């Protein structure tokens, strides 16, 4: 589960996201806010067979700088780690697949009252990456939000999903929870596959963090 290529693919993905963020908002300024609907995934459009490319483009678009910053910071930590473990090619393919699966979850689980609501962001793909790591390196210590102690990665992933879901309900925040869930499920499935196929390597990785908890 490794790659000989030297460049950091995760960093390239981050730079692409930043570049797209700048480009999209330049185009919004130039042609109007409706441009966002040409890159965001919208359940009604997908269910009608339109704008299918948005299943991919949405994961490179962000609502504002804070949205971009949080996602890219998360991607840097979990993405760089998984990239080293499984190699760049597998990482890129899975990252894109997890993002698409997250978008499909958002589309097919959207209630009828929300079919016109668009979704953007890399969160589904990032939850996918975190889901893989939660299966193959569950004991890796991570710090979550304002909790002053490190938590095992698998607990941090679950807590993150639950907190975001509760925050969206309590505060009415526009968070694509079903997309996050879809990405996470994709990650768990791929993680289970890797645990079975590379059981010895996974056991070695797990033993490296075993004594921390």
For each residue, the residues with C-beta under 8 A, 3 or more apart:
1: 85 86 87 90 194 198 201
2: 84 85 86 87
3: 83 87 88 89
4:
5: 9 88
6:
7: 11 12 88
8: 11 12 80 83
9: 5 12 13 79 83 88 91 92
10: 13 14 75 76 79 80 83 91
11: 7 8 14 15 76 80
12: 7 8 9 15 16
13: 9 10 16 17 75 79 92 95
14: 10 11 17 18 72 75 76
15: 11 12 18 19
16: 12 13 19 20 60
17: 13 14 20 21 60 62 68 71 72 75 122
18: 14 15 21 22 68 72
19: 15 16 22 23
20: 16 17 23 24 60 61
21: 17 18 24 25 61 62 65 68
22: 18 19 25 26
23: 19 20 26 27
24: 20 21 27 28 35 36 39 61
25: 21 22 28 29
26: 22 23 29 30
27: 23 24 30 31 35
28: 24 25 31 32 33 35 36
29: 25 26
30: 26 27
31: 27 28 34 35
32: 28 35
33: 28 36
34: 31 37 38
35: 24 27 28 31 32 38 39
36: 24 28 33 39 40 61 118 120
37: 34 40 42 45 51 118
38: 34 35 51 54
39: 24 35 36 54 57 58 60 61 120
40: 36 37 54 57 58 61 118 119 120
41: 45 46 51 54 55 58 103 106 107 118 119 120
42: 37 45 46 51 54 115 116 117 118 119
43: 46 47 106 107 108 110 114 115 116 117
44: 47 48 115 116
45: 37 41 42 48 50 51 54
46: 41 42 43 49 50 51 52 54 55 103 107
47: 43 44 107 115
48: 44 45
49: 46 52
50: 45 46
51: 37 38 41 42 45 46 54
52: 46 49 55
53: 56 57
54: 38 39 40 41 42 45 46 51 57 58 103
55: 41 46 52 58 100 103 104
56: 53 59 60 96 99 100
57: 39 40 53 54 60 61
58: 39 40 41 54 55 61 99 103 118 119 120 121
59: 56 96 99 100 102 103 120 121 122 124 125
60: 16 17 20 39 56 57 122
61: 20 21 24 36 39 40 57 58 120 121
62: 17 21 67 68 71 120 121 122
63: 67 120 121
64: 67 68
65: 21 68 69
66: 69 70
67: 62 63 64 70 71 121
68: 17 18 21 62 64 65 71 72
69: 65 66 72 73
70: 66 67 73 74
71: 17 62 67 68 74 75 121 122 123 126
72: 14 17 18 68 69 75 76 122
73: 69 70 76 77
74: 70 71 77 78 126 130
75: 10 13 14 17 71 72 78 79 122 125 126 129
76: 10 11 14 72 73 79 80
77: 73 74 80 81
78: 74 75 81 82 126 129 130 133
79: 9 10 13 75 76 82 83 91 95 126 129
80: 8 10 11 76 77 83 84
81: 77 78 84 85 133 137 140
82: 78 79 85 86 91 129 132 133
83: 3 8 9 10 79 80 86 87 88 91
84: 2 80 81
85: 1 2 81 82 136 137 205
86: 1 2 82 83 90 91 94 132 194
87: 1 2 3 83 90 91
88: 3 5 7 9 83 91 92
89: 3 92 93
90: 1 86 87 93 94
91: 9 10 79 82 83 86 87 88 94 95 129
92: 9 13 88 89 95 96
93: 89 90 96 97
94: 86 90 91 97 98 128 129 132 186 190
95: 13 79 91 92 98 99 125 128 129
96: 56 59 92 93 99 100 125
97: 93 94 100 101 128 186
98: 94 95 101 102 124 125 127 128 129 131 183 186 187 190
99: 56 58 59 95 96 102 103 122 124 125 128 183
100: 55 56 59 96 97 103 104
101: 97 98 104 105 124 128 182 183 185 186
102: 59 98 99 105 106 123 124 125 127 128 176 179 180 181 182 183 186
103: 41 46 54 55 58 59 99 100 106 107 119 124 179 182
104: 55 100 101 107 108 182
105: 101 102 108 109 124 178 179 181 182 183 185
106: 41 43 102 103 109 110 119 124 176 178 179 182
107: 41 43 46 47 103 104 110
108: 43 104 105
109: 105 106 178
110: 43 106 107 114 115 117 178
111: 114 115
112: 115
113:
114: 43 110 111 117
115: 42 43 44 47 110 111 112
116: 42 43 44
117: 42 43 110 114 174
118: 36 37 40 41 42 58
119: 40 41 42 58 103 106 176 179
120: 36 39 40 41 58 59 61 62 63
121: 58 59 61 62 63 67 71 124 176 179
122: 17 59 60 62 71 72 75 99 125 126
123: 71 102 126 127 176 179 180 183
124: 59 98 99 101 102 103 105 106 121 127 128 176 179 180 182 183
125: 59 75 95 96 98 99 102 122 128 129 183
126: 71 74 75 78 79 122 123 129 130 183
127: 98 102 123 124 130 131 157 160 161 180 181 183 184 187
128: 94 95 97 98 99 101 102 124 125 131 132 183 184 186 187 190
129: 75 78 79 82 91 94 95 98 125 126 132 133 187
130: 74 78 126 127 133 134 153 157 160 184 187
131: 98 127 128 134 135 157 183 184 185 186 187 188 190 191
132: 82 86 94 128 129 135 136 187 188 190 191 194
133: 78 81 82 129 130 136 137 138 140 153 157 187 191
134: 130 131 137 138 153 154 157 187 188 191
135: 131 132 138 154 187 188 191 192 194 195
136: 85 132 133 191 194 195 198 202 205 206
137: 81 85 133 134 140 153 205 206 209
138: 133 134 135 152 153 154 206
139: 152 153 154 206 209 210 212 213
140: 81 133 137 152 153 209
141: 150 151 152 153 209 212 213
142: 150 151 152 153 156
143: 147 148 149 150 151
144: 147 151 156 159 160
145: 163
146:
147: 143 144 151
148: 143
149: 143
150: 141 142 143 212
151: 141 142 143 144 147 155 156 159
152: 138 139 140 141 142 155 156 213
153: 130 133 134 137 138 139 140 141 142 156 157
154: 134 135 138 139 157 158
155: 151 152 158 159
156: 142 144 151 152 153 159 160
157: 127 130 131 133 134 153 154 160 161 184
158: 154 155 161 162
159: 144 151 155 156 162 163
160: 127 130 144 156 157 163 164
161: 127 157 158 164 165 177 180 181 184
162: 158 159 165 166
163: 145 159 160 166 167
164: 160 161 167 168 175 177 180
165: 161 162 168 169 175 177
166: 162 163 169 170
167: 163 164 170 171 173 175
168: 164 165 171 172 173 174 175 177
169: 165 166 172
170: 166 167
171: 167 168
172: 168 169
173: 167 168
174: 117 168
175: 164 165 167 168 180
176: 102 106 119 121 123 124 179 180
177: 161 164 165 168 180 181
178: 105 106 109 110 181 182
179: 102 103 105 106 119 121 123 124 176 182 183
180: 102 123 124 127 161 164 175 176 177 183 184
181: 102 105 127 161 177 178 184 185
182: 101 102 103 104 105 106 124 178 179 185 186
183: 98 99 101 102 105 123 124 125 126 127 128 131 179 180 186 187
184: 127 128 130 131 157 161 180 181 187 188
185: 101 105 131 181 182 188 189
186: 94 97 98 101 102 128 131 182 183 189 190
187: 98 127 128 129 130 131 132 133 134 135 183 184 190 191
188: 131 132 134 135 184 185 191 192
189: 185 186 192 193
190: 94 98 128 131 132 186 187 193 194
191: 131 132 133 134 135 136 187 188 194 195
192: 135 188 189 195 196
193: 189 190 196 197
194: 1 86 132 135 136 190 191 197 198 202
195: 135 136 191 192 198 199 202
196: 192 193 199
197: 193 194
198: 1 136 194 195 201 202
199: 195 196 202 203
200: 203 204
201: 1 198 204 205
202: 136 194 195 198 199 205 206
203: 199 200 206 207
204: 200 201 207 208
205: 85 136 137 201 202 208 209
206: 136 137 138 139 202 203 209 210
207: 203 204 210
208: 204 205
209: 137 139 140 141 205 206 212 213
210: 139 206 207 213
211:
212: 139 141 150 209
213: 139 141 152 209 210
